[in-house]
Amino acid sequence: MMKSKEEIEDGKCIMVTADENVEMNRFRGKRLIKTKVEGVKYGVLNFMMN
């Protein structure tokens, strides 16, 4: 889900989950977690199973 400029400014950490390139300049100065969609899918499944 795309976030507004205000939501990005208010966030403490940004998680970008995408299989395509995402313009990262708008997240400058924020803590950033970047992963592919596949990684999140398996991470969530693993968390739920344990």
C-alpha positions in Angstrom: 0.0 0.0 0.0 1.4 3.4 -1.0 1.7 5.8 1.9 1.2 9.6 1.9 4.0 12.0 2.6 2.5 12.7 6.0 2.4 8.9 6.9 6.0 8.5 5.8 7.1 11.5 7.8 5.3 10.2 10.9 6.8 6.7 10.6 9.7 5.5 12.7 10.6 2.8 10.2 9.6 2.0 6.7 9.2 -1.5 5.3 9.3 -1.7 1.5 8.0 -5.0 0.2 8.2 -5.1 -3.6 9.4 -7.3 -6.4 10.0 -4.3 -8.7 12.0 -1.1 -8.2 10.6 1.4 -5.8 11.7 5.1 -5.7 13.6 5.3 -2.4 14.3 9.0 -2.2 11.1 9.7 -0.3 12.3 7.5 2.6 15.6 9.3 3.1 16.5 9.6 6.8 14.2 6.8 7.9 15.1 3.4 9.1 14.4 1.1 6.2 13.7 -2.6 5.8 13.6 -3.7 2.1 12.6 -7.1 1.0 10.9 -9.0 -1.8 7.3 -10.1 -1.5 8.4 -13.7 -1.5 10.6 -13.1 1.6 7.7 -11.7 3.6 5.4 -14.5 2.6 7.7 -17.1 3.9 8.7 -15.1 6.9 5.0 -14.7 7.9 4.3 -18.4 7.3 7.3 -19.4 9.3 6.3 -17.2 12.2 2.7 -18.6 12.2 3.9 -22.2 12.2 6.3 -21.8 15.2 
